[in-house]
């Protein structure tokens, strides 16, 4: 992978920022690239049948610069918001459909954004989200707990 070979990104399981970070803290990072689940699943398939696309669904590899250190971190991302298809249905009928096709509508609507959770050890994650569907560049992330992300 060219990003790893020529830009000195260190592949790590989680981010280890200098100094203590606590839940709720802001951490500023620059996201340089994201490799999504489609590429990861295709790469895994080439290696053999151990993992399928479903095993890697919503996984990604985030290349970022934090405090001058370039790292690549296996992370999770989801696309969230209210799709235009659901808005149209609600306006016409006043009801949401019982089921929507998982990938049946375009990525347009209200509040559509990519949400990322990047491990930083000890049950902590950096939470980031896209702005206008753009993820790359400098951004503020928040330190959240595993429990905050999985709370329903």
Buried (B, 14 or more C-beta within 10 A) or exposed (E): BEBBEEEEBEEBEBBEBEEEBEEEBEBEBEBBBBBBBEBBBEBBBEEEEEBEEEEBEEBBBBBBBBEEBBBBBBBBBEBEBEBBBBBEBEEEEEEEEEEEEEEEBEEEBEEBBBBBBBBBEEEBBBBBBBEEEEBEEEBEBBBBBEEBEEEE
